[in-house]
């Protein structure tokens, strides 16, 4: 047994609130009472009343005398009336149960439909994600193409480009010709310089030989003068 205490306003006393059963026990008892209909909000429970009517009819029928026919008929009518009264809530309960079953069936169908819509929405989301990625790629390609188009638009016309190329080719050809002429001139200058170096070398050799001859001749004269007793007198005209 559980107990709780609460204070009454204006007083210092504590009133104990006792609970005989817990929530689970209460649910079981309420379910049993609803199934057996042994309780009611006012008056005697319907099942007990029906039981009393049936017991009274059975006791009256069990008597041996034949003078109780009217009483039996009266008790039978009372029992049937009570049974009809007891049957009405049962029919109502059955109608409620059928309505609940239909509601449950409708709820199950609605849940299946919601689950189907959820799966369809998930599939649509995945499809839209793929389409979004494809759209992003396509947009990036378009932006790249637009950038290339703008870059091409900034370039000069094809005819002008071809003219520039032709002029450059002519300039290259002229430079090649000039380079060839310069190469030939350089080769000729190399040959001339080599020839000049050869001539200078030969000239230098000749000068050295002449100087050597003059020195030898001078030495011979000096030797001859020494042998003759001195140099000959110079004659003045």
Backbone as a ProteinNet text record, in pm:
[ID]
protein_1_A
[PRIMARY]
XXXXXXXXXXXXXXXXXXXXXXXXXXXXXXXXXXXXXXXXXXXXXXXXXXXXXXXXXXXXXXXXXXXXXXXXXXXXXXXXXXXXXXXXXXXXXXXXXXXXXXXXXXXXXXXXXXXXXXXXXXXXXXXXXXXXXXXXXXXXXXXXXXXXXXXXXXXXXXXXXXXXXXXXXXXXXXXXXXXXXXXXXXXXXXXXXXXXXXXXXXXXXXXXXXXXXXXXXXXXXXXXXXXXXXXXXXXXX
[TERTIARY]
84.6	0	87.7	52.1	129.1	59.5	134.5	74.5	140.8	63.9	115.4	51.4	121.8	69	58	-47.4	-62.2	-116.5	-84.1	-130.2	-259	-351.7	-477	-451.9	-496	-469.7	-536.3	-459	-511.5	-490.8	-444.9	-421.4	-282.6	-232.2	-101.7	-111	-236.9	-253.2	-214.2	-175	-138.6	-238.9	-302.3	-401.3	-334.2	-341.2	-277.1	-368.5	-314.9	-388.2	-334.7	-419	-377.2	-423.1	-335	-365	-349.2	-459.2	-457.2	-382.6	-383.9	-322.8	-234.9	-138.8	-55.2	-120.4	-55.6	-114.6	-137.5	-45.8	-62.1	-180	-192.2	-304.8	-436.9	-437.5	-560.3	-601.9	-506.8	-539.6	-599.4	-541.5	-593.2	-735.2	-761.1	-894.4	-996.5	-960.5	-1053.1	-1085	-984.7	-1006.8	-1100.3	-1080.7	-1165.8	-1309.2	-1326.5	-1461.2	-1532.5	-1457.4	-1520.1	-1562.4	-1481.4	-1515	-1633.6	-1635.8	-1744	-1861.5	-1843.5	-1946.9	-2005.2	-1917.1	-1959.8	-1970.7	-1944.5	-1955.3	-2038.8	-2093.2	-2169.8	-2157.5	-2189.3	-2174.2	-2282.1	-2396	-2505	-2586.9	-2634.9	-2716.1	-2633.3	-2703.8	-2640.8	-2577.1	-2464.9	-2401.6	-2496	-2492.6	-2586.2	-2571	-2449.2	-2430.4	-2487.9	-2475.5	-2532.4	-2683.5	-2740.4	-2885.3	-2933.1	-2860.9	-2897.9	-2883.6	-2781.3	-2761.7	-2876.1	-2919.7	-3030.2	-3158.8	-3186.2	-3305.9	-3301.5	-3188.3	-3175.9	-3191.8	-3132.7	-3143.4	-3287.9	-3356.8	-3497.3	-3581.7	-3558.3	-3632.2	-3600.7	-3473	-3433.7	-3496.5	-3497.9	-3556.4	-3706.2	-3771.5	-3916.4	-3948.1	-3866.7	-3889.7	-3858.7	-3775.8	-3734.9	-3839.5	-3939.1	-4044.4	-4133.3	-4191.5	-4270	-4415.8	-4471.3	-4614.5	-4640.4	-4761	-4795.1	-4870.4	-4874	-4948	-4861	-4734.2	-4643.1	-4617.7	-4708.7	-4689.7	-4684.5	-4775.2	-4778.1	-4651.4	-4607	-4483.7	-4363.4	-4361.1	-4248.9	-4249.7	-4371.4	-4380.7	-4337	-4378.8	-4340	-4189.6	-4129.8	-3985	-3909.4	-3967.1	-3902.2	-3900.9	-4016.9	-4021.6	-3921.2	-3912.4	-3818.7	-3674.6	-3648.4	-3512.1	-3477.9	-3576.7	-3552.1	-3534.5	-3613.8	-3598.5	-3462.2	-3422.6	-3290.5	-3180	-3201	-3101.7	-3092.4	-3209.4	-3208.6	-3138.1	-3165.4	-3099.1	-2947.9	-2909.2	-2766.9	-2702	-2784.6	-2731.1	-2702.2	-2780.9	-2764	-2623	-2567.7	-2428.2	-2328	-2361.7	-2272.2	-2271.6	-2391.6	-2399.1	-2325.9	-2343.4	-2269.8	-2119.6	-2077.5	-1933.8	-1885.1	-1969.6	-1931.5	-1920.7	-2016.3	-2009	-1883.1	-1848.5	-1725.8	-1604	-1605.2	-1492	-1480.1	-1596.1	-1592.7	-1542.9	-1590.3	-1543.9	-1394.3	-1348.7	-1204.9	-1124.9	-1180.3	-1110.6	-1104.1	-1218.1	-1216.4	-1118.7	-1118.7	-1026.2	-881.8	-858.4	-723.3	-683.6	-781.5	-753.2	-722	-803.6	-777.8	-643.5	-612.6	-483.8	-368.5	-385	-279.6	-261	-373.6	-363.7	-298.2	-337.9	-278.3	-129.1	-92.5	49.4	127.6	67.8	134.8	149	43.4	49.7	155.6	163.4	264.3	404.6	421.8	552.8	588.5	486.3	511.9	550.9	479.8	512.9	651.4	687.4	820.5	927.6	906.5	1002.9	1010.6	890.6	889.1	959.7	937.5	1004.1	1155.2	1199.5	1343.3	1401.4	1326.1	1372.5	1377	1272.5	1270.8	1386.8	1417.9	1528.9	1660.6	1682.4	1804.7	1811.2	1696.2	1693.3	1723.9	1664.8	1688.8	1834.1	1895.1	2036.7	2122.1	2091.8	2167.3	2145.5	2018.7	1990.9	2061.5	2069.6	2139	2287.9	2350.1	2491.4	2512.7	2424.3	2435.4	2417.1	2322.2	2300.2	2422.3	2485.7	2606.3	2717.2	2734.6	2838.7	2808.5	2681.2	2643.7	2664.9	2631	2651.6	2799.9	2883.6	3027.6	3080.4	3031.6	3074.4	3030.9	2907.9	2860.5	2945.4	2979.7	3063.6	3201.7	3257.8	3387.5	3376.4	3268.2	3248.5	3230.9	3158.6	3138.8	3271.7	3355.5	3486.6	3572.5	3568.3	3644.1	3590.2	3455.1	3395.6	3439.2	3440.1	3484.3	3631.5	3711.5	3853.6	3872.3	3793.2	3801	3753.8	3646.6	3595	3696.2	3785.4	3888.1	4000.2	4012.5	4117.2	4080.1	4180.6	4151.5	4085.2	4028.7	3962.3	4061.4	4007	4090.1	4173.1	4111.5	4185.2	4305.7	4282	4392.4	4500.4	4456.9	4554	4634.7	4565.2	4637.1	4735.3	4694.4	4785	4908.6	4885	4997.4	5090.3	5029.8	5111.7	5192.1	5125.2	5195.8	5312.1	5285.4	5392.4	5507.3	5472.9	5577.2	5656.9	5584.6	5656.8	5751.9	5703.5	5792.9	5912.2	5885.4	5993.9	6092.5	6037.9	6126	6209.8	6144.1	6218.9	6329.6	6295.6	6397.6	6510.9	6475.9	6579.1	6664.7	6598.8	6676.6	6773.8	6722.2	6810.4	6925.1	6892.3	6995.6	7094.6	7042	7130.5	7222.5	7165	7248.3	7357.6	7317.7	7418.1	7523.1	7476.3	7571.3	7665.7	7610.2	7695.6	7800.4	7756.4	7852.6	7958.1	7913	8007.6	8105	8053.2	8139.5	8240.4	8195.2	8287.3	8396.3	8352.3	8450.1	8548.5	8499.7	8588.6	8684.2	8636.5	8725.2	8838.4	8801.6	8903.9	9002.6	8947.6	9035.5	9126.6	9072	9153	9260.2	9220.8	9319.3	9430.8	9389.4	9489	9579.6	9517.8	9595.4	9695.4	9646.6	9738.3	9852.6	9822.9	9926.9	10029.6	9973.9	10064.3	10149.8	10087.6	10163.6	10270	10234.9	10331	10448.5	10415	10522.9	10607.5	10537.8	10609.1	10701.3	10652.1	10734.2	10854.3	10832.4	10942.5	11047.4	10997.6	11088.4	11168.8	11100.2	11169.6	11273.8	11240.8	11337.6	11458.5	11430	11540.9	11629.1	11561.7	11639.3	11722.4	11659.2	11735.5	11852.7	11828.8	11936.2	12047.5	12009.7	12108.9	12189.5	12121	12189.3	12288.1	12246.8	12337	12458.4	12438.8	12549.8	12641.8	12581.7	12662.9	12744.1	12680.5	12750.9	12865.7	12841.8	12949.4	13065.2	13030.8	13137.6	13219.4	13153.6	13224.4	13314.2	13257.3	13337	13459.5	13448.1	13562.3	13665.2	13622.9	13711.6	13784.9	13719	13783.4	13887.2	13853.1	13952.7	14076.9	14054.2	14169.4	14251.1	14195.9	14264.9	14325	14304	14360.1	14269.9	14153.6	14059.6	13968.2	13876.8	13779.8	13837.1	13791.1	13836.3	13791.7	13877.4	13834.1	13720.2	13637.8	13523	13561.4	13521.9	13548.7	13434	13466	13360.8	13365.9	13252.8	13245	13239.1
-119.9	0	124.2	215.3	336.5	451.1	545	657.4	786.9	891	1025.2	1121.4	1226.1	1326.7	1460.4	1534.9	1669.9	1759.4	1887.5	1984.9	2049.1	2066.7	2137.1	2285.3	2370	2514	2571.9	2651.9	2715.9	2633.4	2512	2429	2366.7	2327.2	2263.9	2113	2059.7	1915	1853.3	1728.6	1653.2	1541.3	1539.9	1437.6	1332.2	1208.8	1098.8	1052.3	1043.6	991.2	851.9	750.9	612	559.1	487.9	425.4	275.1	201.1	56	-16.7	37.1	-30.5	68.2	9.5	90.2	110	187.1	213	86.1	-9.3	-131.9	-214.2	-227.3	-301.7	-233.8	-99.9	-27.2	-56.3	-59.3	-88	-226.8	-325.9	-463.8	-470.7	-405.5	-409.2	-339.9	-224	-151.3	-233.4	-298.6	-382.1	-498.5	-561.3	-673.7	-627.1	-510.8	-460.3	-422	-367.3	-332.4	-457.2	-563.9	-686.8	-758.2	-763.9	-835.2	-747.3	-614.3	-515.7	-539.2	-557.2	-578.3	-449	-336	-206.7	-113.1	-13.9	88.9	217.7	326.8	455.5	478.3	418.9	435.8	307.3	271	151.5	24.6	-86.4	-217.8	-252.6	-324.6	-362.6	-446.4	-426.5	-498	-649.7	-699.2	-844	-907.1	-837.2	-889	-888.7	-782.5	-779.1	-891.6	-913.9	-1022.5	-1157.5	-1170.6	-1295	-1317.9	-1214.8	-1228.1	-1266.3	-1203	-1236.5	-1382.2	-1426.6	-1564.1	-1660.3	-1625.7	-1711.4	-1720.6	-1609.3	-1609.5	-1695.4	-1682.1	-1763.3	-1911.3	-1942.6	-2082.9	-2142.5	-2067.3	-2115.6	-2137.5	-2045.8	-2058.7	-2177.5	-2196.5	-2311.3	-2443	-2440.7	-2563.2	-2611.9	-2526.4	-2567.4	-2673.8	-2763.9	-2877.2	-2842	-2744.6	-2713.1	-2650.7	-2667.2	-2612.8	-2484.2	-2419.5	-2294.5	-2172.2	-2191.3	-2077	-2043.4	-2083.8	-2057.4	-1907.6	-1833.6	-1688.8	-1623	-1674.3	-1617.6	-1648.6	-1771	-1806.4	-1720.9	-1700.6	-1617.8	-1475.5	-1425.2	-1290.2	-1279	-1379.8	-1379.3	-1396.9	-1477	-1497.3	-1366.5	-1294.7	-1166.3	-1067.1	-1067.9	-977.5	-1013.1	-1145	-1188.3	-1149.4	-1172.9	-1136.1	-985.5	-910.7	-765.5	-723.1	-784.9	-752.3	-796.5	-913.5	-961.6	-867.5	-816.6	-719.1	-590.6	-549.3	-429.7	-450.7	-572.3	-603.2	-616.8	-656.3	-678.5	-546.9	-443.5	-314	-258.6	-252.6	-206.1	-296	-428.2	-519.1	-487.8	-459.3	-423.2	-291.6	-198.3	-72.8	-96.4	-182.8	-213.8	-279.9	-373	-438.2	-336.7	-242.2	-138.4	-54.2	-23.3	52.1	-26.7	-157.4	-243.3	-249.8	-268.1	-272	-139.5	-30.1	101	117	68.5	75.5	-10.4	-129.9	-216.4	-149.9	-88.2	-17.3	99.3	169.4	280.9	231.9	117.9	60	18.7	-41.3	-79.5	43.9	148.2	271.8	332.9	323.1	375.5	296.7	162.6	80.2	115.5	133.5	173.3	310.8	402	535.4	529.2	443.3	429.8	371.9	269.3	213.2	317.7	398.6	502.6	607.1	642.1	739.2	682.6	553.4	489.9	485.8	455.6	454.1	593.3	695.2	832.1	872.1	823.1	853.4	791.9	663.6	598	669	708.7	780.3	914.3	982.4	1111.8	1093.5	986.5	959.3	932.4	852.3	826.5	954.9	1040	1167.4	1257.2	1253.1	1334.7	1289.5	1155.6	1104.9	1143.5	1131.3	1169.6	1318.2	1400.7	1545.6	1578.7	1503.4	1524.4	1499	1385.5	1355.6	1464.2	1505.9	1612.1	1741.4	1769.1	1889.9	1882.9	1765.9	1750.5	1765.7	1703	1716	1862.1	1931.6	2072.9	2157.4	2125	2198.2	2176.4	2049.4	2019.7	2091.5	2086.5	2153.5	2304.4	2360.8	2504.9	2539.7	2455.2	2480.7	2474.3	2377	2367.9	2491	2536.9	2656.4	2778	2788.9	2901.5	2894.2	2772.8	2757.6	2793.7	2746.4	2779.4	2930	2994.2	3138.5	3212.7	3163.6	3226.9	3210.2	3090.9	3068.8	3157.2	3168.6	3253	3398.5	3447	3584.9	3602.1	3500.7	3508.6	3510.5	3429.3	3427.9	3561.4	3616.6	3744.6	3857.4	3845.3	3946.7	3937.7	3824.4	3808.1	3878.6	3917.7	3984.1	3887.5	3942.9	3855.6	3758.7	3655.5	3553.1	3610	3699.9	3758	3838.7	3913.6	3991.6	3900.2	3792.3	3696.7	3632.1	3595.4	3535.3	3634.3	3761.5	3863.2	3878.5	3879.2	3890.2	3770.3	3650.4	3529.4	3537.9	3587.2	3599.5	3698	3811.3	3909.2	3851.4	3776	3714.2	3612.2	3535.2	3437.2	3507.4	3620.8	3696.7	3750.9	3801.2	3854.7	3744.4	3627.4	3514.6	3474.9	3473.6	3439.7	3542.3	3672.2	3776.2	3759.7	3729.2	3707	3585.3	3481.7	3363.7	3399.2	3478.9	3520.1	3604.9	3699.7	3783.7	3701.6	3601.8	3515.1	3436.3	3388.2	3314.5	3404.6	3527.8	3620.9	3655.5	3673.2	3704.3	3587.7	3465.1	3346.9	3338.3	3365.3	3362.6	3472.1	3592.3	3701	3667.6	3607.3	3569.5	3463.4	3368.9	3265.3	3327.2	3424.1	3491.9	3570.8	3640.4	3716.3	3623.6	3507.6	3410.3	3368.9	3341.5	3301.1	3415.4	3537.8	3652.6	3675.4	3662.5	3682.7	3574.5	3451.6	3343.1	3369.3	3418.5	3451.4	3564.5	3665.2	3777	3729.7	3641.5	3588	3510.2	3440.3	3365	3460.1	3567	3665	3733.4	3772	3836.8	3743.9	3621.2	3522.8	3508.8	3499.7	3489.7	3617.6	3734.9	3861.9	3871.5	3827.6	3830.6	3737.8	3625.6	3531.7	3594.2	3661.7	3726.4	3835.8	3917.7	4026.2	3967.9	3862.7	3801.8	3748.9	3689.9	3637.8	3751.8	3861.2	3976.6	4036.1	4051.1	4104.8	4013.3	3886.1	3790.9	3802.7	3822.6	3837.7	3966.4	4075.6	4202	4190.3	4122.5	4105.1	4024.6	3920.8	3837.8	3917.6	3992.9	4073.9	4177.1	4238.4	4337.6	4275.3	4157.7	4088.7	4054.6	4015.9	3985.2	4110.3	4224.4	4348.6	4387.1	4372.2	4407.7	4319.3	4198.6	4107.8	4143.9	4181.6	4216.8	4346.7	4441.4	4568.1	4544	4459	4429.6	4363.7	4289.3	4222	4320	4422.1	4517.2	4635.8	4641.8	4748.9	4865	4854.5	4961.9	4988.3	5069.3	5096.1	5186.7	5168.9	5251.8	5396.4	5498.5	5640.3	5671.9	5754.3	5794.7	5905.2	5894.1	5996.6	6090.1	6222.7	6322.9	6387.1	6386.3	6445.2	6594.1
0	0	0	-91.1	-105	-35	18	88.1	52.2	37.9	11.8	109.1	143.8	235.5	169	196.9	144.3	253.8	250.4	349.8	304	397.3	368.2	390.7	294.3	303.6	426.9	499.4	618.9	744	727.2	843.5	834.8	947.2	950.6	952.1	939.5	944.3	811.4	816.6	697	677.2	558.6	527	441.8	480.3	407.3	296.1	173.7	57.5	27.9	44.2	29.2	-106.5	-172	-300.5	-283.4	-306.6	-284.5	-394.3	-517.4	-631.1	-707.7	-778.1	-865	-1000.6	-1090	-1223.6	-1304.3	-1299	-1377.7	-1327.7	-1190.4	-1134.6	-1168	-1166	-1201.4	-1345.3	-1436.2	-1577	-1590.8	-1521.1	-1529.9	-1475.4	-1360.3	-1299.8	-1389	-1444	-1531.8	-1656.1	-1712.2	-1830.9	-1798.2	-1682.1	-1642.5	-1620.6	-1557.6	-1531.7	-1660.6	-1754.5	-1881.6	-1958.8	-1950	-2021.5	-1956.4	-1825.2	-1754.7	-1722.1	-1733.1	-1703.6	-1564.7	-1468.9	-1329.6	-1252.7	-1317.1	-1249.8	-1334.1	-1270.1	-1340.2	-1261.6	-1326.2	-1259.4	-1153.1	-1174	-1077.1	-1071.4	-951.6	-934.6	-929.1	-943.1	-935.7	-1069.4	-1069.5	-1195.9	-1282.4	-1414	-1503	-1495.5	-1485.6	-1484.3	-1357.7	-1245.9	-1121.4	-1128.3	-1184.5	-1200.7	-1290.2	-1400.9	-1490.1	-1420.6	-1340.9	-1266.5	-1166.4	-1098.6	-1003.9	-1075.7	-1190.8	-1267.4	-1310.4	-1357.3	-1402.1	-1283.3	-1169.7	-1051.2	-1004.3	-1003.3	-962	-1055.2	-1188.3	-1285.6	-1267.8	-1245.3	-1229.8	-1102.3	-992.9	-866.7	-883.4	-952.8	-972.3	-1061.9	-1166.7	-1254.7	-1185	-1083.6	-1016.2	-915	-890.7	-798.9	-862.9	-782.3	-834.2	-857.6	-787	-802.7	-938.5	-990.9	-1121	-1113.9	-996.3	-982.2	-1009	-1041.2	-1058.7	-1205.2	-1291.7	-1435.4	-1462.6	-1398.2	-1420.2	-1366.7	-1248.9	-1193.3	-1281.7	-1335	-1424.7	-1549.5	-1604.8	-1725.3	-1695.6	-1578.5	-1540.2	-1521.3	-1452.2	-1430.7	-1563.3	-1654.1	-1784.4	-1863.2	-1860.3	-1929.2	-1868.3	-1734.2	-1667	-1702.1	-1709.2	-1746.2	-1888.5	-1981.2	-2121.3	-2136.9	-2060.3	-2066.9	-2013.9	-1903	-1847.9	-1942.6	-2007.1	-2104.3	-2223.1	-2267.2	-2377	-2334.8	-2209	-2157.3	-2148.7	-2108.3	-2098.3	-2236.7	-2336	-2470.7	-2542.7	-2508.2	-2577.8	-2559.5	-2437.6	-2425	-2497.1	-2496.2	-2568.8	-2717.9	-2771.6	-2914.1	-2939.7	-2843.2	-2856.7	-2852.5	-2757.9	-2748.6	-2876.1	-2930.8	-3056.1	-3169.5	-3171.2	-3274.5	-3258.3	-3130.9	-3106.3	-3148.6	-3116.2	-3155.1	-3307.3	-3374.7	-3522.1	-3578.9	-3517.6	-3564.7	-3540.7	-3423.3	-3394.9	-3491.9	-3525.2	-3621.1	-3758.2	-3797.9	-3926.1	-3922.2	-3808.5	-3793.1	-3796.6	-3730.7	-3732.1	-3874.1	-3946.5	-4085.2	-4170.1	-4149.2	-4223	-4183.5	-4053.8	-4007.5	-4067.6	-4074.2	-4134.9	-4282.1	-4352.2	-4493.4	-4506.1	-4414.6	-4418.7	-4387.6	-4290.6	-4257.7	-4374.5	-4439.7	-4557.3	-4667.5	-4685.2	-4787	-4751.9	-4621.7	-4577.8	-4597.9	-4562	-4582.7	-4730.1	-4813.8	-4958.2	-5007.4	-4956.6	-4995.6	-4945.1	-4823.7	-4770.8	-4859.4	-4898.3	-4986.7	-5121.9	-5172	-5299.4	-5286.9	-5172	-5150	-5140	-5072.2	-5063.9	-5201.9	-5281.9	-5418.6	-5500.9	-5483.8	-5556.7	-5512.5	-5381.7	-5331.1	-5392.8	-5398.4	-5460.2	-5607.7	-5677.1	-5818.8	-5835.6	-5747.9	-5755.6	-5722.2	-5630	-5600.1	-5723.7	-5793.4	-5914.7	-6020.3	-6035.3	-6132.2	-6094.4	-5963.3	-5918.5	-5951.6	-5928.3	-5962.1	-6112.6	-6191.5	-6337.2	-6379.3	-6314.5	-6348.2	-6310.9	-6197.5	-6158.9	-6260.6	-6303.6	-6402.5	-6534	-6575.6	-6700.5	-6690.3	-6574.9	-6556.9	-6560.4	-6496.3	-6498.7	-6641.1	-6718.9	-6858.6	-6937.9	-6911.9	-6981.9	-6944.9	-6815.9	-6774.2	-6839.8	-6848.1	-6914.5	-7062.8	-7127.8	-7269.8	-7288.7	-7195.7	-7205.5	-7188.2	-7094.9	-7076.1	-7201.1	-7261.3	-7385.5	-7497.3	-7503.8	-7608.3	-7593.5	-7466.4	-7443.8	-7479.8	-7447.9	-7482.8	-7633.8	-7703.3	-7850.3	-7907.1	-7844.8	-7893.8	-7877.3	-7778.7	-7758.4	-7861.2	-7929.7	-8029.3	-8160.2	-8241.7	-8370.1	-8467.6	-8577.5	-8675.5	-8740.3	-8803.2	-8865.4	-8979	-9059.3	-9172	-9122.4	-9013.4	-8958.1	-8901.5	-8837.8	-8782.8	-8894.1	-9005.6	-9118.8	-9179.4	-9186.6	-9241.3	-9150.8	-9021	-8927.7	-8943	-8958.4	-8975.8	-9104.3	-9213.5	-9340.7	-9328.9	-9262.1	-9243.5	-9161	-9060.4	-8977.9	-9057.8	-9141.8	-9224.8	-9320.9	-9379.2	-9468.1	-9390.6	-9271.6	-9191	-9152.9	-9123	-9090.6	-9211	-9329.9	-9451.5	-9477.1	-9457.9	-9477.1	-9377.5	-9254.3	-9152.9	-9186.4	-9241.6	-9283.2	-9395.2	-9492.2	-9602.2	-9549.4	-9459.4	-9401.2	-9320.3	-9251.4	-9173.4	-9264.2	-9376.7	-9472.7	-9529.7	-9567.8	-9623	-9518.2	-9394.6	-9287.1	-9263.3	-9274.4	-9256.2	-9366.7	-9489.7	-9600.7	-9582.6	-9545	-9525	-9411.6	-9306.6	-9194.7	-9237.3	-9318.8	-9367.3	-9455	-9540.6	-9625.9	-9541.5	-9438.3	-9350.6	-9276.2	-9240.5	-9174.5	-9268.4	-9394.3	-9492	-9516.4	-9530.4	-9553.4	-9432.9	-9314.7	-9195.1	-9183.3	-9220.2	-9217	-9319.1	-9437.6	-9539.3	-9491.1	-9426.8	-9374.2	-9268.9	-9181.7	-9080.5	-9144.9	-9253	-9322.2	-9386.1	-9449.2	-9512.4	-9406.7	-9295.4	-9188.9	-9136.5	-9125.1	-9073.6	-9170.2	-9300.6	-9399.7	-9401.8	-9390.3	-9389	-9269	-9157.7	-9037.1	-9052.2	-9113.1	-9135.6	-9229.8	-9335.9	-9431.4	-9363.4	-9280.6	-9208.9	-9116.4	-9047.6	-8956.4	-9034.3	-9149.4	-9231.1	-9283.6	-9327.1	-9376	-9263.3	-9144.8	-9032.4	-8998.6	-9006	-8976.7	-9081.4	-9207.7	-9315.1	-9297	-9259.2	-9237.4	-9122.2	-9019.2	-8904.8	-8944.7	-9021.9	-9064.8	-9157.7	-9245.5	-9337.8	-9261.6	-9159.6	-9079.5	-9004.4	-8955.1	-8881.8	-8976.1	-9100	-9196.9	-9227.6	-9245.7	-9274.6	-9157.6	-9037.7	-8919.7	-8910	-8942.6	-8938.3	-9043.9	-9163	-9269.1	-9233.8	-9175.4	-9139.3	-9031.4	-8940	-8836.4	-8897.6	-9000.2	-9063.3	-9145.8	-9204.5	-9287.1	-9205.9	-9081.3	-8999.6	-8977.3	-8990.7	-8958.2	-9073	-9053	-9159.2	-9265.8	-9382.7	-9495.6	-9472.6	-9518.3	-9501.2	-9593.2	-9543.5	-9620.2	-9715.1	-9838.6	-9938.7	-9945.6	-9936.7	-9943.6	-10081.7	-10144.3	-10279	-10271.6
[MASK]
+++++++++++++++++++++++++++++++++++++++++++++++++++++++++++++++++++++++++++++++++++++++++++++++++++++++++++++++++++++++++++++++++++++++++++++++++++++++++++++++++++++++++++++++++++++++++++++++++++++++++++++++++++++++++++++++++++++++++++++

